[in-house]
Amino acid sequence: MKILHVISTLSPSSGGPPEALRQLARAYGEVGVDVEIACQDDPAAPYLSGFPATVHPTGAKGSTYGFSRELLSWLRLNVGRFDGMVINGVWTFHGLAAAIVARGRLPYAVFTHGMLDPWFKRQYPVKHVKKVLYWPAQYWVLRNARVVIFTSALERDLAPRSFWPNGWKSLVVPYGTGEPPTDVDAQKEAWFGLVPGLRGRRYVLFLSRIHEKKGCDLLIQAFARVGVRHPDVDLVLAGPDQTGLQAKLQRMAADLGVASRVHWPGMLTGDAKWGALRNCDATILPSHQENFGVVVAETLACGRPVLVSNQVNIWKEIEREGVGLVAPDTLDGTEELLSRWLTLDETGRNAMAARATQVFRQRYSMRSCAVTIKEFFQSFSQK
């Protein structure tokens, strides 16, 4: 079976979808699917090197919307080679182009990656007005898809609250990441080589984009409140700074007297990323909106617990499985997460960690996602 994925960009700095697609591409290979990816990246982009699938970069986007004759032409010439197509993300040209070309030629699905969450409507009302104007075209893409893919039942249920009309067929898929690389010693040295001051110290890890929706400001303030009672623990905020927020957060940390205990290693990849995850006390994600949070799956895969807000759409599963702590996406809630974790005894922390890997393999292995999508498209080829 051959499946085509279409995505605006594979740049790691754009957030979770590119990394998720990287992991899904590996999983497809394990289950006998030949996958190719069409994107609107510069062919010379360094992050395309070594991608675990055939990638067709049609040229860097010329605008935020990303209209591209090159992408449209490539799709028209090549779409007939595939048994199914998955559009990753909404609101930009790649989705409309793919849907236009696919209609009547092959079944397609749309993977929304949380982009229909009503949080964006509340947080960015001006942008929402622009999206309302574009909604007829975007809705056409969704309505004509064989399914719209969600990563949790909560994400599926929230999506229709943002726009009207809102009728489409939904499919909730297992979702997560692949098994982490096994060279633990190399990962440890890569990480501590990058941040040597953390060797031998406990730390809580934030590993995501430095962005206002992630609750980074709450995390700095909460750490300042809690950290004074736990001088042996540091905080790491690792991730790309897309909006210039990091400088403001660093000033906040300095004003609150915790700058020396807050570390900013930037975006982590490869061994350094896995080393950071394997050696942390826990990861923390106090987001105001998160359809899934791939870092949650990566954390569990490394046998570490997670601390999340109740706006991360899989928070109920985290709480029910006993592999982390949950609190509201407020300053008090974030303080509660840190305080509960840091006052938990070693037996309690170890119990959560012991369950983490098992829960990952049961719920958040990307192999299960690959199987689900493969079987979905097989159902059409058998008719």
C-alpha positions in Angstrom: 0.0 0.0 0.0 1.2 3.5 -0.9 0.1 6.6 1.2 0.9 10.2 0.5 1.1 12.7 3.3 0.8 16.4 2.5 2.1 19.0 5.0 2.9 22.7 4.8 6.4 22.2 6.3 8.6 19.6 8.0 10.6 22.2 9.9 11.0 21.0 13.6 10.6 24.6 14.7 6.9 24.6 13.6 5.9 22.4 16.4 4.6 18.8 16.9 3.2 17.8 13.5 6.6 17.4 11.7 8.0 15.3 14.5 4.8 13.2 14.6 5.1 12.6 10.9 8.7 11.6 11.2 7.7 9.0 13.8 4.7 7.9 11.8 6.9 7.4 8.7 9.1 5.0 10.6 6.0 3.2 11.9 4.6 2.8 8.4 7.8 1.0 7.4 7.2 -1.5 10.2 3.7 -2.3 9.0 4.3 -2.6 5.3 3.2 0.8 4.1 5.2 2.8 1.5 4.8 6.4 2.5 5.9 9.6 0.6 5.6 13.2 1.8 4.9 16.4 -0.2 5.7 19.6 1.5 6.3 23.3 0.8 9.9 23.4 2.0 13.1 24.6 0.3 14.8 21.4 -1.1 18.0 22.6 0.6 16.5 22.8 4.1 18.9 20.8 6.4 16.0 19.2 8.4 15.0 17.2 5.3 18.2 15.3 5.3 17.8 11.8 6.7 14.0 12.0 6.9 12.7 8.3 7.1 10.6 8.6 4.0 10.7 9.9 0.4 10.1 13.7 0.6 9.1 15.9 -2.2 9.8 19.6 -1.3 8.2 21.9 -3.8 9.8 25.1 -2.7 9.6 27.5 0.3 6.3 29.2 0.9 6.0 32.7 -0.4 3.4 33.8 2.2 1.7 32.7 5.4 -1.1 31.1 3.4 1.4 29.5 1.1 -0.2 29.5 -2.4 2.0 27.4 -4.6 1.6 26.5 -8.3 4.6 24.1 -7.8 2.8 22.1 -5.2 -0.4 22.0 -7.2 1.4 20.8 -10.3 3.3 18.1 -8.4 0.1 16.8 -6.8 -1.7 16.6 -10.2 1.2 14.7 -11.7 1.7 12.2 -8.9 -1.5 11.7 -6.9 -2.5 8.7 -9.1 0.4 6.7 -7.7 -1.1 6.4 -4.3 -3.9 4.4 -2.5 -4.8 7.2 -0.1 -3.7 10.6 1.1 -3.5 12.3 4.5 -3.6 16.1 4.7 -1.7 17.3 7.8 -3.0 20.6 9.2 -5.6 23.1 8.1 -5.8 26.8 7.2 -3.1 26.9 4.5 -3.0 26.3 0.8 -1.5 22.8 0.9 -4.8 21.3 2.2 -7.0 23.0 -0.3 -4.6 22.0 -3.2 -4.5 18.4 -2.0 -8.3 18.1 -1.6 -8.9 19.6 -5.1 -6.5 17.2 -6.8 -7.7 14.1 -4.8 -11.4 14.6 -5.3 -12.7 11.8 -7.5 -9.2 10.2 -7.8 -8.4 8.7 -4.4 -9.7 8.8 -0.8 -8.2 11.4 1.5 -8.2 12.1 5.3 -7.5 15.4 7.1 -5.3 15.2 10.3 -6.2 18.5 12.1 -3.4 18.3 14.7 -5.5 20.4 17.2 -6.0 23.3 14.8 -9.8 23.4 15.2 -9.7 23.8 19.0 -12.0 26.5 20.2 -9.2 27.9 22.4 -7.8 29.7 19.3 -11.2 31.3 18.8 -11.2 32.8 22.4 -7.5 33.7 22.4 -7.2 35.3 18.9 -10.5 36.9 18.1 -9.1 39.0 15.2 -7.5 35.9 13.6 -10.7 34.0 14.1 -12.6 36.6 12.0 -10.2 35.9 9.2 -10.7 32.2 9.6 -14.5 32.7 9.4 -14.0 34.3 6.0 -11.9 31.4 4.9 -14.1 28.7 6.5 -16.3 27.9 3.4 -13.1 26.8 1.6 -11.7 25.0 4.6 -15.0 23.4 5.4 -15.2 22.1 1.8 -11.9 20.3 2.4 -13.2 18.7 5.7 -16.7 17.8 4.5 -15.3 16.0 1.4 -12.7 14.1 3.4 -13.5 10.4 4.0 -12.6 11.1 7.6 -11.2 13.9 9.8 -8.6 12.5 12.1 -8.3 13.4 15.8 -5.9 12.1 18.5 -8.4 11.9 21.3 -12.1 11.8 21.9 -11.9 15.2 23.7 -10.3 16.9 20.6 -13.0 15.3 18.4 -15.7 16.7 20.6 -14.2 20.2 20.9 -13.6 20.7 17.2 -17.2 21.5 16.1 -17.5 24.3 18.6 -15.2 26.7 16.6 -17.1 27.1 13.4 -20.5 26.5 11.6 -21.4 24.5 9.6 -19.4 21.6 11.1 -20.5 18.3 9.7 -17.8 15.7 8.9 -16.9 12.1 9.6 -14.5 11.7 12.5 -11.9 9.0 13.3 -10.0 9.0 16.6 -6.6 7.2 16.1 -4.0 5.9 18.6 -1.2 8.5 18.6 2.2 9.1 20.1 5.7 8.4 19.1 8.1 5.6 18.3 10.4 3.8 20.6 13.3 6.0 21.7 16.9 5.1 20.6 18.6 2.7 23.0 22.1 4.2 23.3 21.4 5.6 26.8 25.0 6.5 27.6 25.5 8.5 24.4 22.2 10.3 25.0 23.2 11.2 28.6 26.6 12.5 27.5 25.1 14.6 24.7 22.7 16.2 27.1 25.1 16.9 29.9 27.7 18.1 27.4 25.2 20.7 26.4 24.2 21.7 29.9 27.0 20.6 32.2 25.7 22.5 35.2 22.8 20.1 35.5 25.0 17.0 35.9 24.1 15.5 39.3 21.1 17.8 39.9 17.4 17.2 39.7 15.5 19.1 37.1 11.9 19.4 35.8 11.9 19.7 32.0 9.6 21.8 29.7 10.2 20.5 26.1 8.1 22.3 23.6 7.8 25.6 21.7 8.4 28.7 23.8 4.9 30.1 23.1 2.2 31.9 25.1 -0.2 29.0 24.7 2.2 26.7 26.4 1.9 28.5 29.8 5.7 29.3 30.0 5.0 32.5 32.0 3.0 30.5 34.5 5.8 28.0 34.8 8.5 30.6 35.6 6.3 32.2 38.2 5.3 28.9 39.8 8.9 27.8 39.9 9.8 31.0 41.7 7.2 30.2 44.3 8.0 26.6 44.8 11.7 26.5 44.1 12.7 28.3 47.2 11.6 25.3 49.2 13.5 22.9 46.9 17.0 24.4 46.3 18.2 21.1 44.9 15.9 21.3 41.8 16.3 23.3 38.6 14.0 24.1 35.7 14.8 23.6 32.0 12.8 25.3 29.3 13.9 23.7 26.0 12.4 24.6 22.6 12.4 27.0 19.7 11.4 30.6 20.4 9.2 31.5 17.5 7.8 34.8 18.8 10.6 36.4 20.8 8.9 35.4 24.1 12.1 33.9 25.6 13.8 37.3 26.4 10.7 38.4 28.3 10.6 35.2 30.2 14.3 35.4 31.0 13.7 38.9 32.5 10.9 37.5 34.5 13.1 34.8 35.9 15.7 37.4 36.8 13.2 39.7 38.5 11.9 36.7 40.5 15.4 35.7 41.6 15.5 32.3 39.9 17.5 33.0 36.8 20.5 31.0 37.9 18.3 27.9 38.2 16.4 28.2 34.9 18.2 26.8 31.9 17.5 27.6 28.2 19.3 25.1 25.9 17.2 25.9 22.8 15.5 23.4 20.6 16.7 19.9 21.4 17.1 17.1 18.8 18.7 13.7 18.6 20.7 12.3 21.5 20.5 15.5 23.5 16.7 15.5 23.4 16.5 11.9 24.5 19.2 12.5 27.2 17.2 15.4 28.6 14.1 13.3 28.8 15.7 10.2 30.3 17.5 12.2 33.0 14.8 14.6 34.1 12.6 14.2 37.2 9.5 14.7 35.1 8.4 16.8 32.2 5.9 19.6 32.6 3.4 21.0 30.1 1.1 23.7 31.6 -0.5 24.5 28.3 -3.7 26.5 27.7 -4.4 24.3 24.7 -2.9 21.0 23.6 -4.7 18.5 21.4 -2.2 15.8 22.4 1.4 16.8 23.2 3.9 14.5 21.6 6.3 15.3 24.4 3.9 13.5 26.7 4.3 10.3 24.8 8.1 10.8 24.4 8.4 11.3 28.2 6.5 8.1 29.0 8.5 6.2 26.4 11.6 7.2 28.4 10.1 5.9 31.6 9.5 9.3 33.1 6.2 10.8 34.6 4.4 13.9 33.2 2.9 17.0 34.8 0.2 18.5 32.6 -2.6 21.0 32.7 -6.2 19.9 32.3 -6.1 21.6 28.8 -3.9 18.9 27.4 -6.6 16.7 25.8 -5.2 13.4 27.1 -5.1 14.5 30.7 -7.8 12.1 31.8 -5.8 9.2 30.5 -2.7 10.4 32.3 -4.5 10.8 35.6 -6.4 7.4 35.2 -3.2 5.5 34.4 -1.3 7.0 37.3 1.7 8.2 35.2 1.5 11.9 36.1 -0.2 14.7 37.8 -2.9 17.1 36.5 -4.0 20.6 37.5 -5.7 23.7 36.0 -3.8 25.9 33.5 -3.5 28.7 36.0 -0.7 30.1 38.1 -2.1 28.3 41.2 -2.6 25.1 39.1 1.0 25.2 37.8 2.3 25.8 41.3 0.2 22.8 42.5 1.8 20.6 39.8 5.3 21.5 40.9 4.6 21.4 44.6 2.8 18.0 44.5 5.6 16.5 42.5 8.4 17.9 44.5 6.9 16.9 47.8 6.0 13.4 46.6 8.2 10.8 48.3 10.7 8.7 46.3 8.4 5.6 46.4 5.6 7.6 44.8 7.8 9.0 42.1 9.3 5.7 41.3 5.9 4.0 41.1 4.8 6.5 38.4 8.0 6.0 36.5 7.6 2.3 36.6 4.2 2.4 34.9 5.2 5.0 32.3 6.8 2.7 29.7 4.1 0.1 29.9 1.4 2.8 29.4 3.3 4.2 26.4 3.4 0.9 24.7 -0.2 0.2 25.4 -1.6 3.6 24.4 0.9 5.9 22.7 3.0 3.9 20.3 2.9 5.4 16.7 2.9 1.9 15.3 -0.8 1.6 16.3 -1.6 4.8 14.5 0.1 3.5 11.4 -1.9 0.3 11.5 -5.2 2.2 12.0 -4.6 4.5 9.0 -3.4 1.6 6.8 -6.6 -0.4 7.6 -8.7 2.6 6.9 -7.4 3.0 3.4 -7.4 -0.7 2.8 -11.2 -0.7 3.4 -11.6 1.4 0.2 -9.2 -0.7 -1.9 -11.2 -3.8 -1.1 -14.5 -2.5 -2.2 
